Amino acid sequence: MAASRDREEKGARAAADRSRVTLVIPGTPPSFNQIGYRSHWAVGRNEKLRWQGWIALALMEREVPRRLKRVDVNATLRFKQRRRRDEGNFRVILEKACGDALVEGGWLPDDTAGLYRFGRVQLMAPVQRPETILILDYVR
């Protein structure tokens, strides 16, 4: 009986340490096809830094606590026009920019697989206003 109660209390504490926050950033990142293979390396680097800044700003605006134990991120990109798009071409910039923003801002000590996971990227179109939505599930 005591072991069962201990498991329930431990599960309740673990659930209390988990939180979710949604970040909404106007616009969408460019496709890797636009800034990766066919461009000078600095173009891709500058775009990654720009998105890293937007993500860090959104984290601060939503007052996400620092020194987290783990972060899982899923993204939805909403585009004005319906056309064929490859999820991987948008994942590249977002995954790297988000991981670097979390580390440089002190939200995570490192963006290794045990601490940071960038999951699903969903592409939606058409919508009136293009935007990038990041859903972060984190553990304190």
Backbone hydrogen bonds, N-H to C=O, Kabsch-Sander energy under -0.5 kcal/mol:
donor,donor_aa,acceptor,acceptor_aa,energy
5,R,1,M,-2.0
6,D,2,A,-2.4
7,R,3,A,-2.2
8,E,4,S,-2.1
9,E,5,R,-2.4
10,K,6,D,-2.5
11,G,7,R,-2.5
12,A,8,E,-2.2
13,R,9,E,-2.2
14,A,10,K,-2.3
15,A,11,G,-2.2
16,A,12,A,-1.8
17,D,13,R,-1.3
18,R,14,A,-0.5
18,R,15,A,-0.8
19,S,138,Y,-2.6
21,V,136,L,-2.3
23,L,21,V,-0.5
23,L,134,L,-3.3
25,I,23,L,-0.5
25,I,132,T,-3.1
27,G,130,P,-2.3
32,F,89,N,-1.5
34,Q,31,S,-1.3
35,I,31,S,-1.2
36,G,32,F,-2.7
37,Y,32,F,-0.6
38,R,33,N,-0.5
39,S,36,G,-1.0
43,V,40,H,-1.5
44,G,40,H,-0.9
45,R,41,W,-2.0
46,N,42,A,-2.6
47,E,43,V,-1.9
48,K,44,G,-2.3
49,L,45,R,-2.4
50,R,46,N,-2.2
51,W,47,E,-2.3
52,Q,48,K,-2.3
53,G,49,L,-2.1
54,W,50,R,-1.9
55,I,51,W,-2.5
56,A,52,Q,-2.4
57,L,53,G,-2.4
58,A,54,W,-2.2
59,L,55,I,-2.3
60,M,56,A,-2.1
61,E,57,L,-2.6
62,R,58,A,-2.0
63,E,60,M,-1.2
64,V,59,L,-2.2
67,R,106,G,-2.6
68,L,107,W,-3.3
69,K,139,V,-3.1
70,R,139,V,-1.2
71,V,115,L,-2.7
72,D,137,D,-2.9
73,V,117,R,-2.9
74,N,135,I,-1.9
75,A,120,R,-3.1
76,T,133,I,-2.5
77,L,122,Q,-3.1
78,R,76,T,-0.5
78,R,131,E,-3.0
79,F,77,L,-0.5
79,F,124,M,-3.1
83,R,81,Q,-0.6
87,E,85,R,-0.6
89,N,86,D,-1.1
90,F,86,D,-0.7
90,F,87,E,-1.4
91,R,87,E,-2.1
92,V,88,G,-1.6
94,L,90,F,-1.6
95,E,91,R,-3.3
96,K,92,V,-1.6
97,A,93,I,-2.9
98,C,94,L,-2.7
99,G,95,E,-2.1
100,D,96,K,-2.4
101,A,97,A,-2.2
102,L,98,C,-2.4
103,V,99,G,-1.9
104,E,100,D,-3.0
105,G,101,A,-1.9
106,G,103,V,-1.3
107,W,102,L,-2.0
108,L,102,L,-2.0
115,L,112,T,-1.6
116,Y,112,T,-2.6
117,R,71,V,-2.2
119,G,73,V,-3.7
119,G,117,R,-0.7
122,Q,75,A,-2.9
124,M,77,L,-3.1
127,V,79,F,-1.1
131,E,78,R,-1.4
132,T,25,I,-3.1
133,I,76,T,-3.1
134,L,23,L,-2.8
134,L,132,T,-0.5
135,I,74,N,-3.1
136,L,21,V,-2.9
136,L,134,L,-0.6
137,D,72,D,-2.9
137,D,135,I,-0.5
138,Y,19,S,-2.8
138,Y,136,L,-0.6
139,V,70,R,-2.3
140,R,17,D,-2.0
